[in-house]
Amino acid sequence: MGTSMRYVSIFALAAFAAGAVLDCGTVHAAASAEKGKAAYVQHGCWQCHGFQGQGGVTGPKLAPDPIAIKAFTAFVRTTDRAMPPYTEKVLSNEELADIHAYLQSVPKPADYKSIPLLNQ
């Protein structure tokens, strides 16, 4: 391999790595669990799904482990069930991504076997 070809390969690899790092940073910065919690409360999601997405009488469980962001977004935008669809005018894509990040941040409940009172 010639010297110029080696530099082209190194440059291409460095550009790819930089792009991957920047892309991950952008995705991470775009979705904020803290902002998502505020949007979740502001838009009234808690009224049906509970404050931590645990589900309620009228809304199913959303957290922990929410469905994939694409399916989540598609459902919220186009639902024809009891939940009204939320257009981008009402709930921006950024807010929706933040809400999804919030739902992902909800910790899993403790295993019932680790709770002494439940094992008596």
C-alpha positions in Angstrom: 0.0 0.0 0.0 1.4 3.4 -1.0 1.9 6.2 1.4 -0.9 8.3 -0.1 -3.3 5.4 0.0 -2.4 4.8 3.7 -3.2 8.4 4.5 -6.5 8.2 2.7 -7.4 5.1 4.6 -6.4 6.6 7.9 -8.3 9.8 7.1 -11.4 7.8 6.1 -11.3 5.8 9.3 -10.9 9.0 11.4 -13.8 10.7 9.6 -16.0 7.6 10.2 -15.1 7.5 13.9 -15.7 11.2 14.3 -19.1 10.9 12.6 -20.1 8.0 14.8 -19.1 9.9 17.9 -20.9 13.1 16.8 -24.0 11.1 15.8 -24.1 9.3 19.2 -23.7 12.6 21.0 -26.5 14.2 19.0 -28.9 11.4 19.7 -27.9 11.4 23.4 -28.3 15.1 23.7 -31.6 15.1 21.9 -33.4 12.9 24.3 -33.6 14.1 27.9 -35.3 12.0 30.5 -35.6 15.1 32.8 -37.4 17.1 30.1 -39.4 14.0 29.2 -40.7 13.7 32.7 -41.8 17.4 32.6 -43.5 16.9 29.2 -45.1 13.6 30.4 -46.8 15.6 33.2 -47.5 18.7 31.2 -49.3 16.8 28.4 -51.3 14.7 30.9 -49.9 11.3 30.0 -49.9 10.5 33.7 -53.6 10.8 34.0 -54.1 7.4 32.2 -50.6 5.8 32.4 -49.6 6.7 36.0 -46.8 9.0 37.0 -44.1 6.5 36.2 -45.8 4.9 33.2 -46.9 1.9 35.4 -50.3 1.8 33.8 -53.7 2.6 35.2 -57.4 1.9 34.7 -57.6 3.6 31.4 -54.0 3.4 30.0 -51.6 0.5 29.6 -48.2 0.2 31.2 -45.5 2.1 29.3 -42.4 1.6 31.5 -40.0 0.2 32.3 -38.9 -1.1 28.8 -41.1 1.0 26.6 -41.7 -0.1 23.0 -39.2 1.1 20.4 -39.2 4.8 19.7 -40.4 4.4 16.1 -43.4 2.3 17.1 -44.0 4.6 20.1 -44.0 7.7 17.9 -46.2 6.0 15.2 -48.8 5.0 17.8 -48.9 8.4 19.5 -49.3 10.2 16.2 -51.9 7.9 14.6 -53.8 6.1 17.3 -57.5 5.5 16.7 -58.1 3.9 20.1 -59.2 5.5 23.4 -56.1 7.7 23.4 -56.4 10.7 21.1 -53.6 11.1 18.5 -51.1 13.8 19.4 -50.0 15.8 16.4 -46.7 17.6 16.1 -48.6 20.9 16.8 -49.5 19.5 20.3 -46.5 17.4 21.1 -43.2 18.0 19.2 -40.9 15.2 18.0 -38.3 16.4 20.5 -40.8 16.2 23.4 -41.9 12.8 22.3 -38.3 11.6 22.2 -37.8 13.1 25.7 -40.9 11.3 27.0 -39.6 8.0 25.6 -36.2 8.7 27.3 -38.1 9.3 30.5 -39.9 6.0 30.2 -36.6 4.3 29.5 -35.2 5.8 32.7 -37.9 4.4 35.0 -36.2 1.7 37.0 -37.5 -1.9 37.0 -39.3 -2.9 40.2 -37.5 -5.0 42.7 -37.9 -8.8 42.4 -40.6 -9.9 44.8 -38.2 -12.5 46.2 -36.0 -9.7 47.5 -38.8 -8.2 49.6 -38.9 -10.0 53.0 -42.5 -9.2 53.8 -43.7 -10.9 50.6 -41.8 -14.0 51.4 -43.3 -14.8 54.8 
